[in-house]
Amino acid sequence: GINVNITCTATGKPRPVINWLRNNATLRSISDRGDIITNRTMGDCGISDPASQCVSSSTLEILNSVASDSGVYTCVATNEAGSDKMSTPLYIIVAPGVTVKSNHIVVTSPNTSFLQCVVTAKPQASIKWTKNRVTLKVDSNTRYSIKTTLIRSCSLSSTNVCVTSSTLEILNSVASDRGVYTCVATNEAGSDSRTVLVIINVIPTVTINPTLIAISPQDLNITCTATGKPS
């Protein structure tokens, strides 16, 4: 993920000390993940102008942000006179990630072909299937059907990603169904895809000459022809 910076500025006298909270839990100046809090002071804190206030600034840098970094971040400024705070929500969106069980399947005609992909994303991704780079239109081919199932939901403010399964079903598979099928997932953060090569085997069909009558001692030829896939 990308790095995210949140900056907070506080005024007060004496100079305020700034701390950060995430979902009401205190953040350390350097976390195990490498998140960094940088504090700066500005102004002379009343040395040249007794009426002026002290200024403190703090920047929270979240490195390689992920969905679990979503939450409410609070800047708390404290000095001897009291404290003040301000909060801001942070929503992390995640580009889709697509996985498939295998990059190829072999199906014997006329069995049904099943292709499945699982997609993680936040927000939930839209999913489509293509065959040889052409989007499949399930309404134009009654042998094709696509079933999409939401395995785990997510919201913009949640710390988890959505998980969605999509299954392409090809009824009564025939040789022309052979091809490269691609599961394509897209959301506002980006897109991802994975391909599956579908190989269709066809059971051999045998033809032979009809009943033959030969007169001995003539030569006789009997021809047998078989079609199938593979040959």
GICORGI-V644861 format. One record per pair of residues at least 6 apart in sequence whose C-alpha atoms are under 6 Angstrom apart, sorted by the first residue. I is the first residue (numbers start at 1). J is the second residue. D is the distance in whole Angstrom. If there is no record, write none. Layout:
{{I:J:D} {I:J:D}}
This chain:
{{1:64:4} {1:65:5} {1:66:6} {2:64:5} {2:65:6} {3:62:6} {3:63:5} {3:64:5} {3:65:6} {4:61:6} {4:62:5} {5:60:6} {5:61:4} {6:59:6} {6:60:5} {7:58:6} {7:59:4} {8:57:6} {8:58:5} {9:56:6} {9:57:4} {10:55:6} {10:56:5} {11:54:5} {11:55:5} {12:53:5} {12:54:5} {13:53:5} {13:54:6} {15:54:5} {16:77:6} {16:78:5} {16:79:5} {17:77:5} {17:78:5} {18:76:6} {18:77:4} {19:76:5} {20:26:6} {20:27:6} {20:74:6} {20:75:5} {21:27:5} {21:73:6} {21:74:5} {22:72:6} {22:73:5} {23:72:5} {29:36:6} {29:37:5} {30:36:5} {35:61:6} {35:62:5} {35:63:6} {36:60:6} {36:61:5} {37:59:6} {37:60:5} {38:58:6} {38:59:5} {39:57:6} {39:58:4} {40:56:6} {40:57:5} {41:55:6} {41:56:5} {42:55:5} {45:53:6} {45:54:4} {46:52:5} {67:92:5} {67:159:5} {67:160:6} {68:159:4} {70:90:5} {70:91:5} {70:92:5} {70:159:5} {71:89:6} {71:90:5} {72:88:6} {72:89:4} {73:87:6} {73:88:5} {74:86:6} {74:87:4} {75:85:5} {75:86:5} {76:84:6} {76:85:4} {77:83:5} {77:84:5} {91:157:6} {93:122:5} {94:121:5} {94:122:5} {94:189:6} {95:121:6} {95:189:5} {95:190:5} {96:120:5} {96:121:4} {96:191:6} {96:192:6} {97:119:6} {97:120:5} {97:192:6} {98:118:6} {98:119:5} {98:193:6} {99:117:6} {99:118:5} {100:117:5} {103:196:4} {104:196:5} {104:197:4} {104:198:6} {105:198:5} {106:199:5} {106:200:6} {107:200:5} {108:200:6} {108:201:5} {108:202:6} {109:173:5} {109:174:5} {109:201:6} {109:202:5} {110:172:4} {110:173:5} {111:172:5} {111:173:6} {112:170:6} {112:171:5} {112:172:5} {112:173:6} {113:169:6} {113:170:5} {114:168:6} {114:169:5} {115:167:6} {115:168:5} {116:166:6} {116:167:4} {117:165:6} {117:166:5} {118:164:6} {118:165:4} {119:163:6} {119:164:5} {120:162:6} {120:163:5} {121:161:5} {121:162:5} {122:161:5} {122:162:6} {124:162:5} {125:185:6} {125:186:5} {125:187:5} {126:185:6} {126:186:5} {127:184:6} {127:185:5} {128:184:5} {129:136:6} {129:182:5} {129:183:5} {130:136:5} {130:181:5} {130:182:5} {131:180:6} {131:181:4} {132:180:5} {138:144:5} {138:145:6} {143:170:5} {143:171:5} {144:169:6} {144:170:5} {145:168:6} {145:169:5} {146:167:6} {146:168:5} {147:166:6} {147:167:5} {148:165:6} {148:166:4} {149:164:6} {149:165:5} {150:164:5} {151:163:5} {151:164:5} {152:162:5} {152:163:5} {153:162:5} {154:161:6} {154:162:5} {175:200:5} {178:198:5} {178:199:5} {178:200:6} {179:197:6} {179:198:5} {180:196:6} {180:197:5} {181:195:6} {181:196:5} {182:194:6} {182:195:4} {183:193:5} {183:194:6} {184:193:4} {185:191:6} {185:192:6} {201:229:5} {202:228:5} {202:229:5} {203:228:5} {204:227:5} {204:228:4} {205:226:5} {205:227:5} {206:225:6} {206:226:4} {207:224:6} {207:225:5} {208:223:6} {208:224:4}}
